[in-house]
Amino acid sequence: MTAKTLKNVRPMAGPATDLHIVEGRFAAAAPEGAEVIDCGGRILIPGLVECHTHLDKSLIGLPWYRNEVGPRLIDKIDNERAVKVSLGLHPQVQSERHAIELIATGTTQIRSHVDVDTHHGLAGIEGVMETREKLAGLVDIEIVAFPQSSMMPRPGTVELMDEALAMGADVVGGIDPCGIERDPKGHLDAVFAMAEKHGKPIDIHLHEPGALGTFSMEEIIARTKAHGMQGKVSISHAFCLGQPDRAVVDALYDALVETQIHIITTGSPSADVPRILELKQRGILTGGGCDGIRDTWGPYGRADMLERAMLIGMKNNLRRDDGVELALEVCTSGGAAIMETEGYGLDIGCRADCVLVEGETLAEAVVIRAPRKLVLKGGKITAQDGTAVVTAP
């Protein structure tokens, strides 16, 4: 791979300097003849990390979908499972379109939950795996086998989940043990048994609020201890951490710290959400994600983790510059740490996964969200001026 020198660049909005890339990693110096890229004094940050999305569900590139779905979570789940057929939703094509938009905006790593159910079988897993292979070298995609439609009420789903993990899915997914599964013991026993069998980490959607969510979170914590999976379990959404009873939340924080369970937030505007400043103060690893965008659940969202950092910051009422920087941290190093990314960062020896952004400060870069001037993956240019080097199907 051609060596590069990023000239006149400001790592993390610091003083201007030159950074060198050799064989896909940051180096102390570059050999004579290295390609020189003048960065014009722009800020360089490590690659953005999309830690919670659904690549198989996006309607990007399809005609407008008129949403007339009921308000409950189960209404959205049931509707989506049905209309995937009527809309002709192709998980490979849609996941590739979604991933390429993320590449264009500076994402270098993606964790995607992919539906596994008895209606569509493993079509979603197979489609996203194909996209992962097709975009290898441009973005890293981690696949969560996700029982969106539940496991316990739908016999055969556990077996399909097991097959998805054997095929190469990276993470065992789960969903509301009480609200959707109606069987917290059965669901969590199955999730942790599969994780133990396949040696995989866990990432559980927990939308349940208040006391119900607290109960489910306590059950997840108990199993994490029992199975010795400290540091290998993530809870996505975790709306119960946003509840008004802060004494209850404080006890949950203690248990999360003890078990090294991670939290992944989307900064949902329609729910109470985990408070990222409190999580940071407690040392609880926190990642961010856009969740579903432009899908049958709702028409909103862009595949842009700088935009998500802004939304997480706004939801958490973070107005000071250091607060906005924390929201960006959630969407970069926080997610990378949860995904146990080797060599993440801008130091010598780290992988040259990075993004050139506009602004005087990190906070301004989040606020203005200008098209990304340059995106590198392993030192290879993957996007320029807001456009990926590959074309979406």
Secondary structure, DSSP 8 states (H G I E B T S, - for coil): ---EEEEEEEETT-S-EEEEEETTEEES---TT-EEEE-TT-EEEE-EEEEEE-TTT--TTS--------SSHHHHHHHHHHHHHHTT--HHHHHHHHHHHHHHTTEEEEEEEEE-BTTTBTHHHHHHHHHHHHTTTT-EEEEEEE-TT-STTSTTHHHHHHHHHHHT--EEEE--TTTTTS-HHHHHHHHHHHHHHHT--EEEE----HHHHHHHHHHHHHHHHHTT-TTSEEEES-GGGGSS-HHHHHHHHHHHHHHT-EEEE---TTS----HHHHHHHT--EEE--BS-SSSS-S---S-HHHHHHHHHHHTT--SHHHHHHHHHIIIIIHHHHTT-TT-SSSTTSB--EEEE-SSSHHHHHHH----SEEEETTEEEEETTEESS---
